[in-house]
Structure formats: structure tokens, C-alpha cells
Amino acid sequence: MRKDFTDYVLRITNVVDSPMVGIEIVLKAKPTLFSKPEIMIDEKRVYDALRTVYDPEFTMDIVELNMVKRVEIEGTRVIVDLVLTTPFCPMAPFIKLKVERAIRQAIPEVTEVVTHVLDEKWDPPDVLGPMEMVYPDFVNAQPLT
């Protein structure tokens, strides 16, 4: 019985401290009934997970509060950039932990979650109205330059 392998990868390897170069042909396996499905992590799933994280000061999730500035997916690694409602927020470690847990629980394929807290001014959503009306003593201090 003859089998044709049309899907293959040519890999050239070099052994460290050796002038020899190895060449190997790696056959790509065809998907079978028992093969694992491809891991699919997309931004929608990440944002859905982030919608379960609420800011302790407001009764809104961090996506609705415009606290999530960027989501980047690199294979099974997720990077989230956040802006806090106030600089030097004492709840920053708590929010970071909640973000990481929410993503890991919602998307078990994720192997690593990296959360960066950016040193930027928070832009409150229009739903809240002017912050001066919500919190009369509200001051969104600017980072030191």
C-alpha cells in the first residue's frame, strides 16, 4: 500500500559548536478522529471574560468602564493593558489578580496571562456622566512627568 505525504516541512538544524548541518523532513500529521482540536483564543472570548471583572469602586465591569486599553494574544499567552480609575490605586493588585483569574477560568487553553497597569489618565465612559457630578470630590490626578 502506497501512502502519499503532500504536507511536509523541511527543517534545517545546526548542532552548536559543530560544522555539521542536519536536514530532516518532518511530516505533518493529518487530523484524525482522536487528534486535539486547534486552540482558538480570540479577543471576543478574552473581552467576555473581562466583563466578569468589576471595579470595586463602581458597580460596572472594567470593559464598560474603559479600563481595558489593549488585549494582545500570542498563541496561548494573553496580554492585557489596563488603566486604573485613579493613579496609585490601592486595589491595583486585586484587579490584576481578578483579571488573570477570570481569563484562566473562562479560557482554559490560556497558559499565561500578563497584565500591565499603564500610567495613563483614565477616560470615564459617557454612561457615568461628568465625574464631578458622580463624585463631587473626584480628582483624576495626572501622572508626574
HUVENKA-V515610 format. One record per residue. PSI is psi in radians with two decimals (* if undefined). Layout:
# HUVENKA-V515610
PSI
PSI
This chain:
# HUVENKA-V515610
2.26
2.34
2.32
2.24
1.78
-0.37
1.93
2.84
2.33
2.10
2.22
2.16
2.66
2.17
2.33
2.40
0.57
2.40
-0.10
2.43
2.28
2.50
2.25
2.57
2.13
2.13
2.34
2.27
2.40
2.48
2.40
3.14
-0.55
0.04
2.65
2.47
2.76
2.46
2.19
1.80
2.05
2.93
-0.60
-0.77
-0.67
-0.81
-0.64
-0.69
-0.69
-0.39
-0.14
-0.07
2.09
2.47
2.30
-0.40
-0.54
2.85
0.77
2.70
2.85
-0.40
-0.80
-0.49
0.09
0.55
-0.36
2.02
-0.56
2.48
2.22
2.39
2.15
1.57
-1.96
0.24
2.32
2.29
2.23
2.24
2.19
2.65
2.26
2.79
-0.49
2.54
2.62
0.62
2.22
-0.25
0.10
-0.84
-0.62
-0.79
-0.75
-0.77
-0.75
-0.67
-0.85
-0.75
-0.74
-0.75
-0.77
-0.63
-0.69
-0.54
1.55
-0.31
-0.30
2.25
-0.42
2.39
2.18
2.18
2.12
2.31
2.02
2.62
1.16
2.80
2.37
2.36
1.72
2.57
2.77
-0.42
-0.63
-0.41
-3.05
2.32
-0.47
-0.48
-0.63
-0.84
1.81
-0.53
0.25
2.27
2.06
1.56
2.52
2.57
2.62
2.44
*
